[in-house]
């Protein structure tokens, strides 16, 4: 079994969650996603339960599907969804981690991702200097008490580097 190593993240901007993933061209990857459920006081929990159409405070029960798509050159998606190639990724077993020192439960899952399956020039070629590639990752989660999977979506930024490059340089 091949070991997967995390890719570097360029954090030029100190804003949380705004890093740029530096990936090598043509290498299969795994998307590892960790969600944290923090227990709230009952008044706040009821308000959130009503918004999510849940019967009680939600807990992650499993992962239904992870899809990637909307590959683009700009941070904003300006096209209709019919003009994008959406890929459903193969899932690996998920795990829940209970943090005994706090009121948190972490839910971690991984999905295998081969960027060449997008047939996208943006992912199949080295990113030109000063540019970025953007992609949307959507995770459909099974949540205790919810009738349908809950969708969590995140746009990520990447720079595709030559496969043979030995070091990462910020752009």
C-alpha positions in Angstrom: 0.0 0.0 0.0 1.3 3.4 -1.0 1.8 6.0 1.7 0.4 9.4 0.9 2.2 12.5 2.2 0.5 15.8 2.7 1.2 18.5 0.1 2.6 21.9 1.2 0.3 24.8 1.6 1.5 28.3 0.7 0.1 30.7 3.3 1.1 34.1 1.9 -2.1 35.6 3.4 -2.7 35.1 7.1 -6.4 34.8 6.6 -7.7 31.4 7.9 -8.5 28.8 5.3 -7.0 30.8 2.5 -3.9 28.8 1.7 -2.9 27.5 -1.7 -2.2 23.8 -2.1 1.1 23.1 -4.0 0.6 19.9 -6.0 2.8 18.0 -8.4 1.5 17.4 -11.9 0.2 13.9 -12.7 0.3 12.3 -9.2 -2.7 10.7 -7.6 -3.8 12.2 -4.4 -6.1 11.8 -1.4 -8.3 14.5 -0.1 -8.4 14.3 3.6 -11.2 16.2 5.3 -11.7 16.7 9.0 -14.9 18.3 10.4 -15.3 19.2 14.0 -18.6 19.1 15.9 -18.5 21.2 19.0 -21.4 20.7 21.4 -23.3 23.9 22.0 -25.6 25.1 24.8 -29.2 23.9 24.3 -30.6 27.2 23.1 -28.1 27.6 20.2 -28.4 23.8 19.4 -32.2 24.1 18.9 -31.8 27.0 16.5 -29.2 25.1 14.4 -31.3 21.9 14.4 -34.2 23.9 13.0 -32.1 25.4 10.2 -30.7 22.0 9.2 -34.0 20.3 9.5 -32.7 17.9 12.1 -34.5 16.3 15.0 -31.8 17.0 17.6 -28.2 18.1 17.9 -26.5 16.7 14.8 -23.7 14.2 14.9 -21.8 13.0 11.8 -22.8 9.4 11.1 -21.0 8.8 7.8 -19.9 10.1 4.5 -22.3 9.6 1.6 -20.3 11.1 -1.3 -17.4 13.5 -2.1 -17.4 15.2 -5.4 -15.0 17.6 -7.1 -15.6 20.0 -10.0 -15.9 23.6 -11.1 -12.2 23.7 -12.1 -11.5 27.3 -13.1 -8.9 30.1 -13.2 -10.9 32.6 -11.1 -11.9 32.3 -7.4 -15.6 32.8 -8.3 -17.6 30.3 -10.3 -19.3 32.3 -13.0 -20.6 29.6 -15.3 -23.6 27.2 -15.0 -23.1 23.8 -13.5 -23.9 22.1 -16.8 -20.6 23.4 -18.1 -18.4 21.6 -15.6 -17.1 18.0 -15.2 -18.1 16.7 -11.8 -16.2 13.7 -10.4 -17.5 11.4 -7.6 -14.5 10.2 -5.7 -13.8 6.8 -4.2 -14.2 6.9 -0.4 -12.0 5.3 2.3 -13.4 4.4 5.7 -14.3 7.4 7.9 -13.5 7.7 11.6 -14.8 9.7 14.5 -12.4 10.9 17.1 -13.8 11.9 20.5 -11.7 14.6 22.2 -12.0 13.8 25.9 -10.5 17.1 27.0 -13.2 19.1 25.2 -16.8 18.9 24.0 -15.6 18.2 20.4 -16.0 15.2 18.1 -13.8 15.2 15.0 -15.0 13.4 11.9 -12.3 12.5 9.4 -12.6 11.0 5.9 -10.5 10.5 2.8 -11.3 10.2 -0.8 -9.0 9.1 -3.7 -8.5 11.8 -6.3 -6.8 11.6 -9.7 -6.8 15.0 -11.3 -6.2 13.6 -14.8 -9.8 12.3 -14.8 -11.1 15.9 -15.1 -9.7 16.2 -18.6 -8.9 19.8 -17.6 -5.9 21.7 -19.1 -5.8 23.6 -15.8 -5.1 20.4 -13.8 -3.1 18.5 -16.5 -0.5 21.3 -17.1 1.9 23.3 -14.9 0.2 26.4 -13.6 1.7 29.6 -15.2 3.7 31.8 -12.9 1.4 34.1 -10.8 -1.8 32.2 -11.5 -3.8 29.7 -9.5 -6.3 26.9 -10.2 -9.6 26.8 -8.2 -11.8 23.8 -7.6 -14.9 23.1 -5.6 -15.0 20.1 -3.2 -18.5 19.0 -1.9 -19.0 16.5 0.8 -22.4 14.9 1.4 -22.6 13.7 5.0 -25.0 11.4 6.8 -26.0 13.3 9.9 -27.9 11.8 12.8 -31.6 12.9 12.8 -31.5 14.4 9.3 -33.6 12.9 6.5 -31.2 13.7 3.7 -27.4 14.1 3.4 -26.1 17.5 4.4 -23.8 19.1 1.8 -20.7 20.9 2.9 -18.8 22.8 0.1 -15.3 24.3 0.0 -13.5 26.1 -2.8 -9.8 25.4 -2.8 -6.9 27.1 -4.6 -4.0 25.1 -6.1 -0.8 25.6 -8.0 0.2 22.7 -10.2 4.0 22.3 -10.3 6.2 20.1 -12.6 6.2 16.5 -11.5 10.0 16.4 -11.2 10.3 19.6 -9.1 12.1 18.9 -5.8 11.2 22.0 -3.9 8.2 24.3 -3.6 8.4 28.0 -4.2 5.6 30.5 -3.4 4.1 32.3 -6.3 
